[in-house]
Amino acid sequence: MAGIEYAIEPTLTAHEFLDLLRRSTLAERRPIDEPETIAGMLANAGVIGTARAEGLLVGVSRAISDFCYCTYLSDLAVDVAFQRHGIGRKLIKLTHEAAGLRTTLILLASPLAKEYYPHVGMVRHDSCWTIARRADHEI
């Protein structure tokens, strides 16, 4: 999509990130009612990639990386009004390049997006295990 500017933005604000999450399909799977958690997610990310249309944040990628071996792409969100224009694909590329192409890029797909990732060159991995996140009061 023409007119989209891509950048690595380590100082992305929680306000902008939350706004984009709500305009994408990712808000339903992120703690949007926990501002401290959202701020921590940004502060502790290794790579934050952004896509902007005339200054408006329309896409974001947030990754955690050791910059040597693996990079976990924990968030990939694109404003619903801007989807299907290659923004997600470019954000994945930007993130992987920033973390180092020698790293393995790892992503857990949401059920809604699992058909998208093979189209952008990602290969399905059949073994993944998780331990669910606990609320602060449960720790």
Phi, psi and omega in degrees: 000128180289149177084005178265130178253131182250143180202161167267122186232082182295346181254023177306134182278152177298325180300311180294319180299313179299318179301315179293318178306318180292331179271359177247188177267003186277340184303326182291346181241018178230153185281067186291346177263013179236082184301326179293322179293315179300315179298319178294322178301320180285315183298327184260004177286146177275327181220127173236115178256144181229156172232129182231140174245111182052042178089339180283129176291117181243352178202148177212143170235138180229125184227155174244129185217153168265358177062014180229319189232316182218151177226123178261111177277096189275334178221134170221110184230135176229132176311130182307323181291346182245006181287160178072030177233013177087006182295314179301315179301315181291324177293321176299313180298314179301315181296313182296318178297318181294325180278338182113124182291349175281350178275151171276127179272125185240138181211138171260117184277143172287155179305325180291335187251001187298336178277344182287316191297323175299330180289342180252016173093008179271148182251134180292139177241128189268002179234108177215138178231148180223159168242125186298148176293141176251147174290154182308322183287348180268350186277000000 
